[in-house]
Amino acid sequence: MSSTSISAPLFAGLPGDIAVSFEFFPPKTEKMEAQLWDAIRKLAPLDPSFVSVTYGAGGTTRERTHGTVERIIKEAHLPAAAHLTCVEATKDEIREIAESYWEAGVRHIVALRGDPTTPGGKFEPHPGGYASAAELVAGLKEIADFDISVAAYPETHPEALSPQADLDNLKRKIDAGASRAITQFFFDPASFLKFQDTAAAQGISAPILPGILPVSNVAQTRKFATQCGAHIPKWMDDLFEGLDDRPDARKLVAATITAEMCRRLYQGGVRDFHFYTLNRAELSYAICHLLGLRPKVKTPEPETAA
């Protein structure tokens, strides 16, 4: 065998020169609460740039989101971002929520239009609310000097008239005051890198973070993908075939697929990754480890002379 056919190990020698962030959802039960905090404790040593907490329409998780974000700031001492949507809320209600976040120490908002309240339905702006994420961003900037993240769609938002219309909408959100975009999850690194280049060519200079979903539940991922327009390649579907009753094997396959994708993104110049954790730490932690990231160990303070 020719020596030139043997390439260097895929993850050898990576310096860990990446930044990471993690998304969680607010827990509904005590058991889910324990799982969430176990995940936060395990991921916190990786020194994330921020962690975000999702938010339901019409106040379905509003109080739980607020409580979770506030606790992360106070107990985990991590920079926490709260998701906020336009759905079923007036501008006055959003102002009240945003002000309460600011008072609780939250300085980062993930501003989203939000999904229709009826699955498969059409988004209808509240008569007294914001009609789009771009309007929400502008409104939040008037309330306080929030750091704002918005959503982006490498494979185009399912409701967008065209890829160009979707990019135009992203530019409106950035121009309204957003600092960065976080993408919907995807499984083809080439689609993200192409999207990043296209956005830059159209004057979108804000960072675009790839949203990474380590697949822990295949059926759930298929459902998510249908809702958001993400494509699951056939080869990936085939790899999960026959693993429904083999959770440990499924996790190994999921970690392998996601780690390889992140390595290809890294080779493409990506140094900032956003992980959709689904409140589980191990897959995200393993992938960060493969990318060279290690827990940050604080150097002890030098003792002062007596």
Secondary structure, DSSP 8 states (H G I E B T S, - for coil): --GGGS---TTTT-----EEEEEE---SSHHHHHHHHHHHHHHGGG--S-EEE---GGGSSHHHHHHHHHHIIIII---EEEEEE-TT--HHHHHHHHHHHHHTT--EEEEE----SSTT------TTS-SSHHHHHHHHHHHS--EEEEEE-TT--TT-SSHHHHHHHHHHHHHTT--EEEEEE-S-HHHHHHHHHHHHHTT--S-EEEEE---S-HHHHHHHHHHHT----HHHHHHHTT-TT-HHHHHHHHHHHHHHHHHHHHHTT--EEEEE-TT--HHHHHHHHHTT--------------
